[in-house]
Amino acid sequence: MTDKSHPLPEPVREIVDDPARLEVLERLDVLDSGPDADFERLSRIAAHIFDAEVSLVTLVDKDRQWFRACFGIEGLTETSTQVSFCAHTISLPGDGETMVVLDAKQDPRFADNSLVTGWPYIRFYAGAPIVVAGQKLGSLCVISDKPREAVGDGELKQLVELAGLASSLFALKDEARVRARTAAALVREEWRHALTLEAGKVGSWVWDVRTGEITCNDTFRRMYALSDTDAIHVGDVLAATHPADRAAVQAGIDASFDDGVDYSAEARVAASGRWLTMRGRVYQRDAEGKPLVMMGASIDISESKQTAEHTRLLLRELNHRVKNTLAMIQSVARQTIRQNPDPQDFIEAFSGRLRTISDAHVLLADRDWSGVQLYEVIASQLGPRFRTHPDRAEVRGEDLTLPADHALGLGLILHELTTNAHRYGAWSDELGTVNIAWEVMREPIRGLSLTWRETGGPKVLPPEEYGLGTRLIERSLAKVLDSEVKLSFDPEGVAARVWMPLPSEEQV
């Protein structure tokens, strides 16, 4: 609704903008919520008491007045605070005061209010403040388009009582909402703890040494594939232990019984082959020192065992890779210094190649040497934003995973091509561009066909003698069997065609 009235009086605006009041209103978290039958009922009762056409339960925010309940007007949910009668109501001193406007057209505060001069043509208004947590948040009010001569004290007292009931409703509903939210949070926390224990694969147990009976949780039963309901005897647990590990379990028990040390053992479950680590302690002994009760926990450590084995394999692979890499670095260093005997030239040429090898190794190490995405290899040379913000480079092709040797070799090739393009080729002036495109071929064998093509740069002349960069481009994939690199110095720009066989899709 258009606001054509004068600004709110300063004392009223000061109350409306009070940070403490607005904080309580925000904390209620009811603005723009759905209908509420309880507040609708209150508004109907108020309208009936005053024989009024309209009754509202309002909440006055900083810039708008929102209706928690609205009786007598369809489709209206809010008005501007600037034209709000209820803003004046909440500025009244005391909590039990009411504001009554018998004829808004004769009241200088509201005579030119757009709600008076226009629809719904308010003439009569009576409102009592709604107070929550000591703050006046809005009002329960009745409205009519006909002026009145007077309002009875009994009616106003009932309006105040209904406003107090609305205040209590707001407080109770907010408390219920907070309690429901807290209860939901507690349920989520309980589930989180339960899932944590389940994920941790922790089985707890208490062993009555005299009877041999073991009391345990469900996780322990599942670990050993024991009955869900039958009583468990220590012999059942030993029988469920892998035969090769029973001696270690018994030795740990004997050491705890005889020497008083904590029980500790690792063993496999016979049925599943999963590894368990067991920790326990004798908590009760008789007068002669014989154990009566042992308590402990068993934890599934199969993943840890597998991780340890994976780490050993990875270290073995890493040692192999390091040897190959050192040999590659030594070869590149020897060839670079032959081409660049000047120390400064050597450092400049060698450091770029070494950095390329290093970047590829970092990517491979981050992925346990399982491979590197082709986009990442390209990004190491063109920059991480090469797809969204290309700098005179067009890159086309679907991403795929490259094995370690493929990634290392292709990284060196792209480094040499990029360096050459900046020094002598397409990127050495302001006009040239580079196009990188590839596709995965499936016949006769699965492989990657990648093309680097420069256009628009200085005219290219075939070199009289191939330098180290050219040799590196042609030899970087020497470790990838059946690979091929063809380099051509066409007049319109350097072109390189790379072919690399790829593992079958079943091996990826």
NORKA-V967823 format. One record per helix or strand of 2 or more residues. SS is the DSSP state (A for helix, B for strand). FROM is the first residue (numbers start at 0). LEN is the number of residues. If there is no record, write none. Layout:
ss:SS from:FROM len:LEN
ss:SS from:FROM len:LEN
This chain:
ss:A from:9 len:7
ss:A from:18 len:10
ss:A from:36 len:14
ss:B from:53 len:7
ss:B from:63 len:8
ss:B from:77 len:3
ss:A from:80 len:3
ss:A from:84 len:5
ss:B from:97 len:4
ss:A from:103 len:3
ss:A from:113 len:4
ss:B from:123 len:9
ss:B from:134 len:10
ss:A from:152 len:48
ss:B from:201 len:7
ss:B from:212 len:4
ss:A from:217 len:6
ss:B from:231 len:2
ss:A from:233 len:7
ss:A from:242 len:17
ss:B from:262 len:7
ss:B from:274 len:11
ss:B from:290 len:10
ss:A from:301 len:38
ss:A from:342 len:24
ss:B from:371 len:2
ss:A from:373 len:9
ss:B from:392 len:4
ss:B from:400 len:2
ss:A from:403 len:20
ss:A from:425 len:3
ss:B from:432 len:9
ss:B from:446 len:9
ss:A from:467 len:8
ss:B from:483 len:7
ss:B from:492 len:9
